[in-house]
Amino acid sequence: MLTLNNAIQRGLLKSLAGILGVSLAILLVATISATSLGVILASSAIAFNIIKIAGAAYLIYLGVKMLRSEVANNPIIKAKERLFVKVFY
């Protein structure tokens, strides 16, 4: 869904960057599992909570960044505005 959304809204280059990001995240999780770091995180509640809080803070940062971004740069809204102008004018 992320790839389809990026391809529709942002074009080929941005969707390829999204695919690369997801692939690197999967590689990171596989590497953590393979190096037994997952066992350490599972056995250490403090390390797990640090990772969990860092992830939550990053998601909050992304949400705030998205809310503060300009709506005028959204290609879907621009396309709807062009369609509205063509239909009603």
N, C-alpha and C positions, 0 to 999 in steps of 0.2 A: 504494500500500500504506500509506503514511504517513497519508493522508487517511482511508482505511477504518479503520485502527487507531485514530486519534484519534476518529473518529465513534463507534466501538463503545465505547471505554474512557472517553472524556471528554465526549461529547455534542456538540451542534451548535455552540455558541460556540467551544469549543476547536478543533474541526475547521476552522471558518472561519478561526481565527487561524493554524492550520497551513497552510491553503491560501494565505492572505495572505503568510506567510513564504516559502513555496516560490516564489510568484509574484514577490516582491521579489528573491529570490536570482537567479531567471532574468533579471529586469530588470537587476540589477547586472552579471551576466556579459555580457549583451548590450551594456550601456553601456561596459564595459571593452573589449570587442572593437571597438565602434564608434569609440571615441576613441583607438585605437592604443596604449592602455596595455598591451594584450596583447603587442604587438611589443616594447615596452620590457622587459616581464617576461621574454619569451622570449630577448632578447639579453643581459640582465643576470642572471647566475647568482646574484649576491648578493641582488638584489631578489626573485627567485623563491624562494630559500631562506628569506628572511625571511617571505614569505607562507606558504610551506609549513610552517614551524615554528609560526607563529601559528595556522594551521588545526589542526595536530596538537595544540597545547596546548589549544585550545578543545574539541576532541573528547575529550581526556583529562579536562578539567574537567566536561564533560557526563556522561561515564561515572562519574566519582567522585560527582557530584551524584546521579545515578540510583541508584548503589549505597548511598548514605547516606540516601536517602529512606525514609520509613516505608512498610512494606508494608501497614499497616492502612488506609491511605487509598486503596488500589487497589480500584476498583469491581468488577473481575472476581473478585478474591478474596472480597470481601464477598458477591457473588452466589453464589459456590460455597458459602460458609459457610451462607447462607440455604437453599440447596438441600439441603445436608447435614442441616440441622436439620429441614427438612420431611420428608425421606425417612426418617430414622432416629429421629425423635422424634414 
